[in-house]
Amino acid sequence: MYNTEFKPCLRVMVVSDIHIKDEHSAERERFEKAIRDAYSIAKSNKYYQKLDVIGMVGDFADGGTPTQFKAARDIVDANVDLNETQVIASIASHEFMHDGVEAGYKNFREIFGGEPDTHEVVNGFHFVSITPSKGCNYYDDKKEWMAQELKKAAEDDRKKPIFVFQHPHNSGTVYGSILWGEDDLIPIYMHYPQILHFSGHSHAPINDPRSIHQQHFTSLGTGTLSYFELDEFDKIYSTIPANKEEAAQMLIVEVDEDNRVRIYPYDVLTGNFFPYVWEIDTPSDPSTFKYTGERYKTTAAPSFNEGEVPMISDITDTSFRVDFKQGIPAEGDKYINSYDIIVKNAENEIIRQYSIWSEYYFYDMPETLGIDVKDLDPDSDYTVEVRANSFWMTSSKENIKTTVHTK
């Protein structure tokens, strides 16, 4: 989905929640590959081939040890052209884990050679990156600093987007911000609609369409290079999905001379762009925002292919397995969010309900999904129904059904 005809004058790679460990691990390799891929993407554009900024939005270290800080810095030094690309990094809760907040700041200053609160100007665009005061909260001095820096950036040019890097999401914005959001800085940000706010902390997938949110300003989730966690609590595996460690995502952001912004979610594991291009043509004008709460005001719903039925196997006296093919996303969507599996007895009473994700967060989504239904009565009739759910609180009108008889 990368638009090679767009003519940027700025290109930014954004990543968070790398979680580098003391020992060699997949996260180190993924971070290296992410950087290499970002340079390759830059070189593929015939109009502009520079990677101007790499934003590391907190939790690049898993436990905050000096070894982890140094490993992250070594990867940067070995893979980043520091003559071309400016690295803007901040620290957060995991960098504070080893020996507290002060130790986290000390490690950053000594190993990365700078301050984790920065205001940089690159190609005329302002980048403001802030580190929490403690955990993921911000004390008054931090709030005052952010207010001053945003005022300076806006006075330079109110139509240009301002990049803001902050580890925790702002509450009530992007997917993931229910469980992993903070509201300390929202009253400051809402004066600046031109903000492009990048945050992590949740490990929520960036190819979820709710990972971009626009209201007073634009918010974007930055994913993870370590493991997924999602922000729904009704699934059979709670918020941590199966195969959670198959996670490595980043954003590529481009801006042109007219301040138009293009944001591309990218899967580092497979080296593919997800099928989205988020377009912000006038970042300073909220009346033009596309990715607002209006998206929930829809009747569009997912569906199933005609004639589709759930497949039943492994029938015992108290259990069976149900599998089914992925359905058809709602109009305008790229994926189905989740499925509910409802099991009823002969009296049409619900005796089992399950909810599972479609696994849309994997670039190579499975074609079929399934679960084991257990603790049933022997020699009994059951009806199995599967319902598909969109990201926008709509569900399939015609669910797929079948019957089964236990032994």
N, C-alpha and C positions, 0 to 999 in steps of 0.2 A: 504493500500500500504506500510505499515511499514515492513522493511526487518529485520526479527528477526535473520537472519543468518549473518548479518553484525556484525563485532566485533569491536566496538568502544573503544577508550581510552579517549574520550572526548565527552560530550553531553551538548548541549546548547539549552535553550528555548529563543526565541526572540519574543518580543511583542512591539507594540507602539500604540500611540493614544488611550489610555484607556479612558481618559476624565472623571475621577472621579469628581463628583459634591459635593457641600456642603451637600445636603440631600442624603439619601440612594437612590440608583438607580440601574438599571440593570448592569451598568458598574462595580460596586463593586462586584456583584455576579459573573460576567463573569471573572473578574481578579482572584478571588478566585478559580473558577473552572478551569481556565487555568493552574494555578500552580498545583492544585491537579492532573489534567490530565497528566501534564508533569511528575510528580513523578510516576504515574501509568504506563505510557509508559516506563519510565526507568526500573521499576521493571519487565516489561514483557520481557526484553532482558536477555537471560540466560547467556550471556557473560559479560555484564557490566551493573550494575544497579544504577549507580550514576547519579544525575543531577548536573553537575558541575557549570553551570553558568545560571543565568537568566539575559537577557539583556532587559532593559526598555529604548526604544529608543525615548524618548521625548513625550511630551503632555500626561503624565499620569494624570495631573490635568487639569480640563476643564477651569477654570478661574484663576488659580494660587493662590488661597487663602490658608492661613495656614491650614485651616480646611481640604482642599483637599490634601495638602501635608501629613498631619498627617494621614488621612484616608488611603492613599496609603502605608505609612510606617506601619500602624497597620495591614494591610492585609499581607504585607511581613512578619512581625514579627509572625503573627498567623499561616501562612501557609508554610513558608520556613524553612527548616532545615539549619540554618546558619553555622552549623559545617561542612556541606557537600557542600552547594551551595553558591557561591559568587554572590551577586546581583550587577550588573553594570548598573547604571542608569544615564541618562542625562536629561537635561531640555531644553525647546525650547520656541516657541512663546506663547503657552498657559500658561506656567508657569510664563511668564513675564506679563500677562494681568492684574493681580490684582493691582500691584503698581510699575510696571516697572522692568527693568533688574536687578538692584541691589537688589530689594526685592526678586526676584526669586532666585538669588544666596544665599541670606541670609537665606531664608526659607529652601533651600536645605541643606545648611551647618548645620543649627541648627536641622533640623528634621531628615535628613538622615545621618548626622554625617560624611560627607566627601565632597570631591570636585567633581563637575560634569565633569571635564576634568581628565581622569585617564588613566594610562597605567598599566595594570595588567598582570601577567603571571600565567596561570592556566594549570597544567599538561604539562608544557613546551610550551604552545601556548600563543601567545601575543594577548591581547585585548586592543585596543585603542578607547576610547570613548570621543567625543568632543561635547561641548555645543556651540551654536552660540553666537556671540558677541552681536547681537541685532536682534530681530525677528528671521530670519533664515539666516543671513549673518555672515561672518567671517572676522574680522579685521586682520591686518598683524601679530599681536602678536600670534593669534591663528594659522595662517598658518605656522609661524615659529615653533611653538610648535609641530604641527602635523608632519612637515618635520623631526624634530629632533627625535620624538618618532618612526616614521616609519623606520628611518635609524637604530636606536638601535635594533628594532625588526628584521629587515632583516639581520643585522650583526650576530644575534644569530643563524639563520638558514634560508637561502633563499628559501628552499623548503617547509617549513612549511607554511600553510595558516596563514595570519594575519587577525584577526577579527577587523573590524572597525565599530563602531556605530556612526551614524550621523543622526539627525532627518530629515532634508530635503533630498529628492533625489538629486542625481547628474543629472543635465539637460541632456536630450537625452539618458538616460539609461533605467530604468525600466518603465513599464506602470504606469502612474501617473506623470511622470517627465516633461511632457509638461507644465502643469499648475502649478505644485508644485515642480519645480526643481531649484537648484542653481548651479553655476559653479565655485564657489570660490576655491575649493580644488582639482578640477580635475587635474590641472597641476602637483600637488604633487603626487596624487594617481597613475598616469599613469606610474610612474617609478617602481611600485611594482605590477606585475601581480598576485602575490600570495594573494593580498587583497581579502577578502570576505567582501563586503561592505553592511551593513544593514541600511535601511532608511525607514522612514514613511512619515508623513505629509499629503499625498494625500488621505488616506483612501481607496486606490484602492485595489481591491481583490487580495489576494496572490495566488489564484488558477487560475488566468489569466496566460497563458503560457508566456506572456511578462513581468511578474513580476520577471523573472530572465533574466539578460542581461550580456553578456560577450563581451568585446572588449579588452581594455587595462588591465582590471581586471574584477572581477565578482561582479555584483550588484544584490541585492535582496530587494524587497519591503516587508514590515513587516505588512501591513494590519491595522486593527483596532479592538477594542472591543466595538465600539460605533455606528457608522453609516457609510454606504458606500458613497463614491463619486467616479465617474469614469472620465476618461480623454478623452471623446469624446463629441463633442458639437452639434451633429446633431440629438440627440434623442428627442422624444416628451416631455420628462421631463427634458431637459437640462442635466447637469452632475449628478443630484441627482435622483437615481432610486426610484420607488415605493417600499414601505416597507424597506426603507433604514436602519432603526434601527435594522433589523434582521441581525446583523453583529457581529461576534466574531471569529477572526482567529488568528493563531500564527504559527510560524515555529519551528520545532524541527530539530536541526542540529547535526550530528554526524561525527566524524573524527576518522580514525583508525591509527595504528602505521606506515602505509605506506603513511600517509598524504592524503589518499582518503577521500573525503567528500560526505556525503549523506544528502540531505535536503528534509524535509517532510512538505508540507503545511497541516495544521490541522484545522478542523472546531470545535471550542469550543462549539458552540450551540448544535450540535448533537453528539459530541464526536466521530467524524470520521475523518480519514485521507482522503484528496482529492486524486484522482487517479493519482498522480504524485510522482515520486521520481527523484529529480534532482541530477545527478551524476557528480562529478568533480574528476577525478582520478589523475590529475596532476595539481593542482591549480597554480603552478609557471610557467607553459608552455602554453602560449596563443594559440600555434598551435594545442593544443588538445581540445580547447574550443568547446562545442557543441551548446551553446545557443546564437549564434551570429546573425548578420544581414543576414546571409545566409538563415535563416529560411524564409525570405520574398521572396527568389528566388524559388518559387514553383508554380506549376500549380494545385496542389491538391485543390479541392474545395468541399464544402458541397453539399448535395443533399437531395432529398425527397424520401420517399417510393413510389414505383410505384403505380399509380392510386390515389395518394393523391390529394385532392382538398380542397380549403378553404371552411369553413362552414359559411353560411349566416343566420342571425336571426334578430329579432326585426326590421323588415322593416317598415318604415313610409314613408310619402311623401318626406321627406328631409334627411333621415338618415337610416342607418342599422348598424349592428354589424358583424364584420368578426372575426372568430376564426380559428386557424389552429394548427395541431400537429407539435411538434418539428421535425426537419429534422435529417439527418444523418451527423455527423461531417466529415470534410475532413480527408483523410487518415493521420494518425499520430496525430490527434487532439482528445481531450477528449470531447470537446464541440463545438457548434456553437457560434459565438460571438453575432451576431445580425441578425435582419430581416428587410427588407424594404417592405412596403405595398404600392403598386401603384394602383391608381384608375384612369381609363380612361373612357371618355364618348363614345358615339356611333361613333364619328368621329375619335376615337383612339387618342384623345388628353389627355394628363395628366392633371387632374384637382385636384388631391390630392396625396401627398406623405408623408409617415410616416416612421420613423425608430425607432425600439425598440430593447433593448437587449434581449437575450435569457434567462436572469436571471441565467446564469451559476454560478454566485457568491453565490447562495444558494445551499447548499449541496443537499437539496431536491428540485431539479428543477421542475417547473410545466411541466406537459406533454403537455399542450396546452397553447397557448397565443392568445391574441386578443385585438382589439381596436374598438371603436365606430367611424364610419365615418359620419360626419355631414355636414350640409350646402349644401346639394345637391338640384337638381331640381326635382320637382314632375313629376311623370309619365315619367320617363326617364330610359334609358338602360345604364348600367355601366359594365365594366370589372374590376375584382379585381385580381391582380397578387401579389404573395409573393415570394421574393428573399431571400435566405439565404447567410450570409456573414461569412467568416472565420476570424481569428485573423491576417491573413497574406495578406489581400487585395485581396483575391479571392472570387468569388461569384458563386452560383449555376448556372450551364449551362442550366438546364431545370427547370424553375420556375413553381410553381403551380398556376392555374388560375380557375376562375369561373365567371359567370355573374349574375347580379341582376337587377331587375326592381323596381324602387321606386313607391309608390302608388300614 
